[in-house]
Amino acid sequence: MGEVYQVIIYHGGDFPYWEGQTLGVIPRPGTREKEGIPHSVRLYSIASSRYGDDKSGKTLSISVRRVTYWDPDL
């Protein structure tokens, strides 16, 4: 089970990229609750062409999947 989102980021043309490149995102400042270590970079494949989603070259999009697990014993 899970959810899939398309996130469109407006960068104003200041972030050139090519298809197939990845975008690194740090989820939030701070540390992981269980391990107490800093959050690490998550890599997402860029889903739009180098010309952007609206062909202006000022946007890019990534697809994000949030997976939820269900434990029937709980």
Short mmCIF file of the C-alpha atoms (twelve columns), coordinates in Angstrom:
data_MODEL
# 
_entry.id   MODEL 
# 
loop_
_atom_site.group_PDB 
_atom_site.id 
_atom_site.type_symbol 
_atom_site.label_atom_id 
_atom_site.label_alt_id 
_atom_site.label_comp_id 
_atom_site.label_asym_id 
_atom_site.label_seq_id 
_atom_site.Cartn_x 
_atom_site.Cartn_y 
_atom_site.Cartn_z 
_atom_site.pdbx_PDB_model_num 
ATOM 1  C CA . MET A 1  0.000  0.000  0.000   1 
ATOM 2  C CA . GLY A 2  1.118  3.547  -0.487  1 
ATOM 3  C CA . GLU A 3  0.639  6.886  -2.143  1 
ATOM 4  C CA . VAL A 4  2.344  8.412  -5.186  1 
ATOM 5  C CA . TYR A 5  2.794  12.153 -5.607  1 
ATOM 6  C CA . GLN A 6  4.196  14.274 -8.413  1 
ATOM 7  C CA . VAL A 7  6.084  17.196 -6.925  1 
ATOM 8  C CA . ILE A 8  6.689  20.120 -9.285  1 
ATOM 9  C CA . ILE A 9  9.470  22.483 -8.219  1 
ATOM 10 C CA . TYR A 10 9.751  25.977 -9.683  1 
ATOM 11 C CA . HIS A 11 13.421 27.012 -9.877  1 
ATOM 12 C CA . GLY A 12 13.202 30.015 -12.187 1 
ATOM 13 C CA . GLY A 13 15.659 28.581 -14.726 1 
ATOM 14 C CA . ASP A 14 18.591 28.676 -12.264 1 
ATOM 15 C CA . PHE A 15 18.899 24.892 -11.967 1 
ATOM 16 C CA . PRO A 16 19.953 23.314 -15.275 1 
ATOM 17 C CA . TYR A 17 19.591 19.522 -15.487 1 
ATOM 18 C CA . TRP A 18 19.259 16.665 -17.964 1 
ATOM 19 C CA . GLU A 19 16.883 13.763 -18.047 1 
ATOM 20 C CA . GLY A 20 17.989 10.875 -15.843 1 
ATOM 21 C CA . GLN A 21 19.811 13.012 -13.285 1 
ATOM 22 C CA . THR A 22 18.943 12.817 -9.621  1 
ATOM 23 C CA . LEU A 23 17.978 15.482 -7.136  1 
ATOM 24 C CA . GLY A 24 19.198 15.195 -3.548  1 
ATOM 25 C CA . VAL A 25 16.806 16.236 -0.783  1 
ATOM 26 C CA . ILE A 26 17.439 16.367 2.957   1 
ATOM 27 C CA . PRO A 27 14.020 15.569 4.482   1 
ATOM 28 C CA . ARG A 28 14.285 17.939 7.439   1 
ATOM 29 C CA . PRO A 29 16.921 19.259 9.818   1 
ATOM 30 C CA . GLY A 30 17.563 17.235 12.934  1 
ATOM 31 C CA . THR A 31 18.153 13.599 13.741  1 
ATOM 32 C CA . ARG A 32 16.350 10.320 13.212  1 
ATOM 33 C CA . GLU A 33 14.140 9.479  16.164  1 
ATOM 34 C CA . LYS A 34 15.192 5.876  16.666  1 
ATOM 35 C CA . GLU A 35 18.899 6.029  15.769  1 
ATOM 36 C CA . GLY A 36 19.743 9.569  16.878  1 
ATOM 37 C CA . ILE A 37 21.856 10.169 13.751  1 
ATOM 38 C CA . PRO A 38 21.375 13.093 11.325  1 
ATOM 39 C CA . HIS A 39 18.985 12.656 8.412   1 
ATOM 40 C CA . SER A 40 20.726 11.578 5.222   1 
ATOM 41 C CA . VAL A 41 20.197 12.791 1.676   1 
ATOM 42 C CA . ARG A 42 17.417 11.075 -0.275  1 
ATOM 43 C CA . LEU A 43 17.879 10.846 -4.029  1 
ATOM 44 C CA . TYR A 44 14.976 11.244 -6.452  1 
ATOM 45 C CA . SER A 45 15.070 10.774 -10.212 1 
ATOM 46 C CA . ILE A 46 14.000 13.838 -12.149 1 
ATOM 47 C CA . ALA A 47 10.824 12.908 -14.004 1 
ATOM 48 C CA . SER A 48 10.521 15.891 -16.357 1 
ATOM 49 C CA . SER A 49 12.465 16.744 -19.499 1 
ATOM 50 C CA . ARG A 50 15.254 19.339 -19.439 1 
ATOM 51 C CA . TYR A 51 12.721 21.836 -20.790 1 
ATOM 52 C CA . GLY A 52 10.548 21.543 -17.692 1 
ATOM 53 C CA . ASP A 53 6.938  20.541 -17.268 1 
ATOM 54 C CA . ASP A 54 5.598  23.639 -19.017 1 
ATOM 55 C CA . LYS A 55 8.420  23.834 -21.622 1 
ATOM 56 C CA . SER A 56 9.728  27.078 -20.089 1 
ATOM 57 C CA . GLY A 57 12.804 25.458 -18.520 1 
ATOM 58 C CA . LYS A 58 11.846 26.860 -15.118 1 
ATOM 59 C CA . THR A 59 10.320 23.786 -13.456 1 
ATOM 60 C CA . LEU A 60 11.229 20.197 -12.723 1 
ATOM 61 C CA . SER A 61 9.210  17.359 -11.309 1 
ATOM 62 C CA . ILE A 62 9.964  14.308 -9.226  1 
ATOM 63 C CA . SER A 63 7.736  11.370 -8.382  1 
ATOM 64 C CA . VAL A 64 7.591  10.484 -4.707  1 
ATOM 65 C CA . ARG A 65 6.116  7.255  -3.381  1 
ATOM 66 C CA . ARG A 66 5.181  6.983  0.270   1 
ATOM 67 C CA . VAL A 67 4.939  3.379  1.349   1 
ATOM 68 C CA . THR A 68 2.811  2.424  4.343   1 
ATOM 69 C CA . TYR A 69 3.097  -0.962 5.964   1 
ATOM 70 C CA . TRP A 70 0.374  -2.748 7.836   1 
ATOM 71 C CA . ASP A 71 1.069  -5.343 10.501  1 
ATOM 72 C CA . PRO A 72 -2.079 -7.473 10.961  1 
ATOM 73 C CA . ASP A 73 -0.924 -8.612 14.427  1 
ATOM 74 C CA . LEU A 74 -1.155 -5.061 15.757  1 
# 
